[in-house]
Amino acid sequence: MKFRTTLIFAALLALGIVGVVYLNKQDARKEEAKKSSEKILDYSGKTISEISIWPAGLIARRDSSNWRILEPVQADADDAVINTIADMFEWAKTERIVSSDPNAYHSFGLLPPRGVLVVKSSTNQDTLYVGDDSQIGSFVYARKAGRPDVFLTSSSLWTNINKTAFDFRDKNILSFQQSQVNSLEIKNTQGLFKLIKAGSDWEMQYPKSYRGDSKKIDEIMNRVAYQRAAEFVDEQPVQLAAYGLDEPACKFSVTLGDHRAQKTLIIGKMKDGKYYAQDIAKPPVFTVDSSFVHILRVSAADLRNKKLVESFIAQADLVELTVQDSTYVCSKDTANHWSVTQPVRRKAKDWKLSSILTELQTLTATGFASDDPQSLQPYGLNKPRIQCRASLNGERILDLALGSDKDAETLYAKKGDDRTVYIVKKDIFHKLQLRLTDLADPDQAVQASTQDN
């Protein structure tokens, strides 16, 4: 008897659980149906294949994963701008129905409408008419074709379609991925410069072989990759000479990936403060700002590596500083404490030696005086005013000489066996023009244990 009662209770419990699950599913379906009915259009952004917008006169169609403008011109679209509209239907909803009387459409700016949006999928098409802004809240009046209801919805609907055809267009002047670039050419009034990527560094191959300034080169590529056209002036140019693009004043080219695909931008004449330009793989002529063109007017010196000191100079354990006729030698122990060992033995100011190495680590040239000077005397480098050497584990890692002044702001410098005479700011001279009292703690001799080391 007890066993039978237990079975009955178990059966009832199971039925109760099934009933709860069923009701929960029913509630979920109702909630989903409610949300779907509130949407202004029941589309997922990824299912929309074509969008038409007025008054812009735009027709755009999705090609694979990208958008292409078909009207008023044929051009690549700005995917982010159009996807903002397509994705909007996943969240934009009907806030409130305010009228169902067609005779009242003019009261809401819907006769004629302020804007029209047509969306298509592979199986469906819908049209939205957009009217005036509401007096209260961030809403606009709108209605859907085939239905009389005028409803309030997010003002983003109007904001996102109230654009010109230019706003919807891809305005990148040259589309490429910087990570794929393996070589670069720039031609301008200064000459032709060819550079190749070597690992994470750049090397100039023409007009001479130099280490490239990776920071400067990456800055130029970044500016080109993100630069936008200011205006499209000719969709199908017949004569490039009219824009100075038959013999461009400036040319920028990159090769990409293993197949070495090439992307090229040319710059022509200036008009009204802007320059005509063209991606040679595409017909349209557009304009770019003069500030952008200035970035491309580089010289060989601009593209060369200007760093005089390697970054590992901070690890040096021996520093020799000769200022005129005085030489100071400082060494670092295993506890990272510095000592003056010449001309006397004193504890050194750790912070001062660290400061010197930091200044040297950031030293860069402002220019190049000569790559192969016949004599160092004109630069004061035959008898340097200051010479700084540094070593690590017995190996020389720095040999820097500072010569005479070039002008009030700069002086000449040279490093090691490198024959190039560099131009550097005079700040480094003043920071290295030191005396013993600048380096050593006064009246503190080095302990015997340190001396023995």
N, C-alpha and C positions, 0 to 999 in steps of 0.2 A: 504493500500500500504506500509506504513512504517512498519507495523507488519510483512508483507511478506519479506521485505528487511532484517529485523532483523533476521528472521529465517534462511535466506540464509547465512548471515554472521556467525551465530552461527554454522551452519552445516559445513561451510568451516573451521572455527576455530577448531572444533572437529576433522575434517579430518586431519588438520595440526598437531594437537597434536598426533594423532594416528600414523601419518607418522614419526614424530620425535622419538617417542618411538620405533617404528619398526626399524628405522635406527640405533638407539642407541644399540638395542639388536643385530642387525646384526654386528655392529662394535665390540661389546663385544664378539660375537661368533668368529669373525675373529681373534681378539686379542688372545683369548683362543686357537684357532686352531694354530695360529702362535707359541705361547709358547709351545704347545704340540709338534709341529713339530721340535722345536729346542732342546727338551730334548734328551739326548743320549739314554735313554730308557723310555718309557711312563709307569712308575710304581709309585704307592704310596708305601711308605715304609711298611705300614701295610698290603698290599696285597701280599707281597713277602713271600712265604712259604718255599723256599729252596734256598740255595746259595752254589755254588761250586767254589773253588779258586785254581788256580795253579800259581806258583810252590809249594805252601804249601801243596797241596794234600788234601785240606779240603772239606768236605761235611757237611753242617749244615742244620738242619731242624727246623722250628718253631713248638714247641709243646705248644698248647694253647697260652700263651703270652710270653713264654720263648724259647730260642734257645738251641738245643741239637746237639752236634757234633757226627756224625756217622762215619766219617773217618778223619784221620788215626786211631783214637781210639774212643771209645764210652765214652763220658764225657759231663758234663754240659759246656755250652759255656759262654763266657763273653758277656752278652747281649749288653752292651754298645758298645763294639767294633764292633759286627756284625750289630747292628742297625745303626751305623754310615754309614756303606756301604749301607744298605737298604734305609735309609733316603736320601742318596746322590742323588738318581734319581729324587727327587722332585725339585731339583734346578740345578743340573749339566746339562749343555747344550752344543750343538755343536757350537763352536766359529767360525769355518771356515772349509770348505772342501778344502783340499789341493791337492787331486788327486783322480782319479777314475780308475787308471790303475793298475790292479793286478801285472803287471810286475815290478812295482815300490815299491811293499810292503817291499822288503828288505831294501830300502833306508830309511824307517821310523821305522826300527826295528820290523817289523810285519811278517817277514818270516825268522826264526820262531818268534812268538810274545814273548815279555818279560814276559807277564802274561796273564792269561785267567780267565774271570769271567762269570759264568753261573748263571742266576737268573730264578726262577720258581714261578709262581703263580698257582692258581687252574685252570686257563684257558690258560696259556701262558708260553712260555719259550724263553729266549733270551741269546745269547752269545756275549760277548765283548772281543776283542783281544786288548791288550795294548802294545804299542811299546815304542820308545825312547822318551826322553824329547826333546821339541823343543828348538831351539837355542835362541829364543826370547820369553820372558814372562814365566809365570808359567803354562805351558801347556804340555800335552803329546799327542802323536799321537795314534789314536785308530780307530778301525773299528768294525762294527756290522756284525755278521754272516748273510750271505744271501744278503749282499749289497757290492758293490765294493768300495764305497766312503771311503777314509781315511780323518779323520777330526781331528781338534784340540779340546781338552777339558781340563778341570781343572786337574792339576797335582795331586789333591787329589785322583783321581781315582787310580793312581799307589801307592800313599802313603798309602791308606787304605787297599790295597790288598797285598802290599809288606811286608808280615809278615809270621812268622812261625806258625805252628799249635799250638805251646805253647802260642803264643800271643793271639790267638782266644779263648783260654780255660779259664774257670772260675778257678781262682787261690786262691779263698777264702779257708782258711784252715778249717774253721768251720763257717757255715752260720747260724746266729741266730739274732733275733731282741732284742736288749738290753732291750727295754721297756717291753718285755714279760718275762724276767728272774725273777723267784721268789726264786730260791735257787742256791747255788754254792758250788762246792767241788774242792779243789786243794790238790793233793798228790805229795810230792817231798821228797827229802832227809831230809828235816826238819820235816816231819810228814804229817798227814792228817788233813785238816782244812775244817769244814763244816759251811756254813753261810746261813742265810735266810734273805729275804727282809721283812722289817717291815715298810710299808708305803714308805717313801722316804729314810729311814735309813736301815742300815745293822746290823745284830746281829750275832756274832759267837756263835755256839752251841757246837762245838767240836774243840779242846780237852777240853776247858772250856768255860763258858759263859762270853762273853765280848761284849761291844759295838764295832761295826765294824767301821773301817775307810772308810767311804763312798767314799771319794775322791780317796783313793788308790785302792779300789775294782773296782770302775768305770773305773779307769785308766787301770787296768788289763783287764777288759772285753772289753773295747774299743780297746785295742791293739790286743786282740785275734780276735775280730770281723772284724778288718781291715787288719790283717796280710795276706800276700800273700805267696804262695809256691814259693820257689826259683827254684825248678826243680822237675819234676816227674820222679822217678827212677825205679818204678816197678808197672805196671798196674794191674797185677794179681799175687800178691806174694803168693808163696807156703809155705815158711818158714819165719814167722815173726821174728824168733830168729836171722836170719842173720842181721836184722836191730835193734836188741835190743828191739823189740816191743812186744815180748812175756811176758816180765817182764819190762814194761816201767819205766824209771827213773822218769818220771813226767807225771801227768794226770790232765786234766782240764775238768770239767763237769758242765753243767748248765741244770736246768729244766725250762720248758717254759709253761706258760699259765695254764688254768684250768685243762687241760688233763695231765699236767706234762710230756710232751714229753722231752726226754733227748738227749742232744748233748754232745759228748765226744771226746776230742783230747788227743792222747797219744804221748809222746816223747821218742825216743829210743837212739841209740848210736850216737856218734859224728864221722864225717869223713870229713877231709879237711875243718875244721872250721864251718861245718854245721851239723845239727842234723836231723836224720830220724824222720818222724812223720806220723800220720795217723788219719783221721776222722774214727772212728770205724764203722760208718754206710756205709762207702764206701771202696772198695778194694785198690785203689792206695796208694802207699807209696811215699811220697815226702820229700823234705828237707826244713828246715827253718833256718834262721840266728841264730847264737849263741846269739846275742843281744836280740832277742825275747825270747829265752829260759831263759835267765837271769831274765826277768821280772816275770817268773813263779816260780823262786826259792825264794819264800817268806817264812818268818817265821810267827809264831803267832803274834809276836810283830809288824811285818810289817802290819798285817791286823787289828790290834786293833786301836780303836779310841785314838788318842794322844792329843786331845784337852783338856786342863785343865780348860778352862774358857768358859762359855756360851756367846753367841754373844750379849745377852741383857745387859752385864756388862756396856756397854756404856751409859745406862740409869740410872746408879746408882746415888743416891742423897746424899750418905754418904760414905766417905772413911776413914778408920782407918789404919794408917801405923806405925808399930813399928819397929824401926831400933835400934838394940841392946837395950839400956835402955831408949830410947826416943820414945814417942808415939805422933803422930800428928793426929788430927781429923779434917776433912774438910767436910763441908756440902754445898749443893746447894739449892738456893732459887727457887721460881717459875719463875723467870726471867732467870734461867740457869746461874746465877753467883755464884761462889764459895767463901766460907769464911773459914778461919782457926778458929776453935773454941777451940782448945786445942793444946799446953799448954797456948797460949795467943789468944786474939781475933784480927784478922787482916783480911784485904781483901786478898783473895788468888789470885794467878795467874791462871786465867781461862784456858789459853792455856796449862799450866803445868799439871793441873788435867785432861784435855782432852787427853793430850799426854800419861799420865799414863794409863788411861782406854783403850786407843787404843793399847798400848803395851800389856796389859793384855789380851785384846780380841783376839790377834793373837798368844798368848803363846801356844806352842805345845811341847810335849815331844819328845826327840830323842830316848828314850828307857825306859825300866822298870827295876828297880833294884830288887824289890820284891813285890809280891802281898799280902803276909801275913808275914811281918817281926816279929820275936820274940821280937825285941827291936828296938826302933827308935834311940838309942844312936849311933850306928855305922854310921848313916847317918847325925848326927848332927841335927836331927829333934825333939829330946827331949827338946832342947833349941834352937829354930830357930834363925838364925842371922837376918832374916827379916820376919815379918808377915804382911800380907796385907788382910784386910777385907773390904767388900763393902756391902751396903744395898740399898734396893729400897722400899720406902714406909714402912719402919720399918722391912722389911723382909731381912734376910741375904742371899745374892746371891753369895758371894765369901768368902772363907777362905783359903788363900794360905800361906804356910810356906816354906821358903827357908833354907836348911841346909848347910852341909859342902860340900867342893869341892870333886867331884869324880876324876877329873883330871884338866889339865890346861884349858880345854875348857868347861867343864860341871860341874854341881852340882846337889844335890839331892833336891827334892821338894815333897810336899804332899798337898792335898787339903781336907779340912773339915774332915768328918768322913770316907772318903775313906781310906782304909788301904794301898792301893798301894803306893809304893815309886817310884816316877817318876825321870827320868833323863832329865834335861833341860839345855839349853845353858846358860852360865854365863852372857850373855848380860842383862838378866832381873834383875840380882842382882845389876849390876852397875846402871841400870835405876831406881831402887827402893831405892838405898842407898842415901837417901836424908836428908837434914837438913831443919830447919825451914826457913832459908833464901831462899831455893830453891822453897818453896811452897808459901810463903807470900810476898806480896808487902811491902817493908820496910817502917816503920813509917806511915802506913795508917790503923788506927783503924776502926773497923766495926761501921757503923752508929747506933745510938740508936734504930731506927726502925728495923734494922736487928737483933740487939741483942734481942729486945723484941719478935721477931719471933722465 
